[in-house]
Amino acid sequence: MSTSRLVVLMLIVNIAVVLGGVFVNYQMIKSASLAPATPTAEGDKAEAGDESESAEYLFVPVEKIIVSSRGEDREHYFVIDLVLQGRSDQERKKLESVAPMVRSSVVANLTPEKFETLRAMPIGDVQQRLEKALLDDFAARKVVVPFEHVLLSKMIVQ
């Protein structure tokens, strides 16, 4: 056999191997994405039971809440962006309509604190504190809470 025929034969064999590999991978991905998730172990059964409780969520931002805070030598400002997390079956307008009350509650809750105290708090603590304050404010005013959680998406300190 001549060298050129041998090179062409090797090229054809390599192309066949690559195409076969692509075909097998495609079939595996296709069957994995179409196969229903069936619980096989006890852990999977617990997860399958949780599926009925899990839900999709709707997120509505409440942006640019400005809070002033006293420092030792001067006034400081926090710019806070929150996100209200509600169930997806809720109307977006209900979540958007409580934005003024959320802003008021955040400002009222954080303004009395000293700058050093707020600055030292971890983000998770600030988020939990704001969520608790909002829930307490809504309960005190006897307003239905249209959100499940309050997420802190941005906090800028000046």
C-alpha positions in Angstrom: 0.0 0.0 0.0 1.2 3.4 -0.8 1.7 6.1 1.9 -1.0 8.3 0.5 -3.6 5.5 0.6 -2.6 4.7 4.2 -3.0 8.3 5.3 -6.5 8.5 3.6 -7.5 5.2 5.3 -6.4 6.5 8.7 -8.3 9.7 8.1 -11.5 7.8 7.2 -11.1 5.6 10.3 -10.5 8.6 12.6 -13.6 10.4 11.1 -15.7 7.3 11.7 -14.5 7.0 15.3 -15.2 10.7 16.0 -18.7 10.5 14.4 -19.5 7.4 16.4 -18.4 9.1 19.6 -20.6 12.2 18.8 -23.6 10.0 18.0 -23.2 8.0 21.3 -22.8 11.2 23.4 -25.9 12.7 21.7 -28.0 9.6 22.4 -26.9 9.5 26.0 -27.6 13.2 26.6 -31.0 12.9 24.8 -32.0 9.9 26.9 -30.9 11.5 30.1 -32.8 14.7 29.5 -36.0 13.0 28.4 -36.0 10.3 31.1 -38.4 11.1 34.0 -36.7 11.4 37.4 -37.9 8.3 39.2 -36.9 7.9 42.9 -34.7 4.8 43.4 -33.3 5.2 46.8 -34.8 6.5 50.1 -33.0 9.8 49.7 -34.6 10.2 46.3 -38.0 9.4 47.7 -37.6 12.2 50.2 -36.7 14.6 47.5 -39.6 13.5 45.4 -41.9 14.2 48.3 -40.4 17.7 48.7 -41.2 18.5 45.0 -44.9 19.0 45.9 -43.8 21.6 48.5 -41.3 23.4 46.3 -42.5 26.3 44.3 -41.4 28.9 41.8 -40.9 32.4 43.1 -41.4 35.9 41.9 -38.8 38.5 42.8 -39.6 42.2 42.9 -36.8 44.7 43.5 -37.1 47.6 45.9 -34.1 49.7 44.9 -32.1 52.6 46.3 -33.3 52.9 49.9 -31.1 55.5 51.4 -30.5 55.4 55.1 -28.4 57.9 57.1 -26.5 56.8 60.1 -24.5 58.7 62.7 -20.8 58.1 62.8 -18.2 59.3 65.3 -17.1 62.2 63.2 -19.7 62.6 60.5 -23.0 61.4 59.0 -22.8 58.2 56.8 -25.1 56.9 54.2 -26.2 53.4 53.3 -27.7 52.7 49.9 -29.6 49.4 50.1 -31.4 47.4 47.4 -33.8 44.8 48.5 -35.6 42.1 46.7 -39.0 40.8 47.9 -39.5 37.1 47.3 -43.1 36.0 46.7 -44.8 32.9 45.3 -45.0 32.9 41.5 -48.8 32.6 41.6 -49.0 36.0 43.3 -49.6 39.1 41.4 -46.6 41.3 40.8 -48.6 44.4 41.5 -49.3 43.2 45.1 -45.5 43.0 45.8 -44.8 46.3 44.0 -47.6 48.1 46.0 -45.9 47.5 49.3 -42.6 49.1 48.2 -43.3 52.4 50.1 -44.1 50.6 53.3 -40.9 48.5 52.9 -38.8 51.6 52.3 -40.3 53.3 55.4 -39.8 50.3 57.6 -36.1 49.9 56.5 -35.3 53.5 57.1 -37.1 53.5 60.5 -35.3 50.4 61.6 -31.8 51.2 60.5 -31.5 55.0 61.0 -31.3 54.9 64.9 -28.2 52.6 64.7 -24.7 53.9 64.8 -22.6 53.6 61.7 -20.0 51.4 63.3 -22.7 48.9 64.5 -24.3 48.7 61.1 -20.9 48.4 59.3 -19.8 45.6 61.5 -22.9 43.5 60.9 -22.6 40.6 58.5 -24.8 40.8 55.4 -26.8 37.8 56.6 -27.6 39.5 59.9 -28.7 42.7 58.2 -31.0 40.7 55.9 -32.5 38.7 58.8 -32.9 41.9 60.9 -34.7 43.7 58.0 -36.9 40.7 57.3 -38.0 40.5 61.0 -38.5 44.3 61.2 -40.7 44.2 58.0 -42.8 41.3 59.2 -43.2 43.1 62.6 -44.2 46.3 60.9 -46.7 44.6 58.6 -48.2 42.8 61.6 -48.4 46.0 63.7 -50.2 47.8 60.9 -52.5 44.7 60.3 -51.4 44.5 56.6 -51.2 41.2 54.8 -47.6 40.3 54.0 -47.4 39.5 50.3 -43.8 38.3 50.4 -42.1 35.3 52.0 -38.6 36.6 52.3 -36.6 39.8 52.0 -33.3 39.5 50.2 -30.5 42.0 50.4 -29.1 42.5 46.9 -26.9 45.5 47.4 -25.5 47.6 50.2 -23.2 50.5 49.6 -21.7 52.4 52.5 -20.5 56.0 52.0 
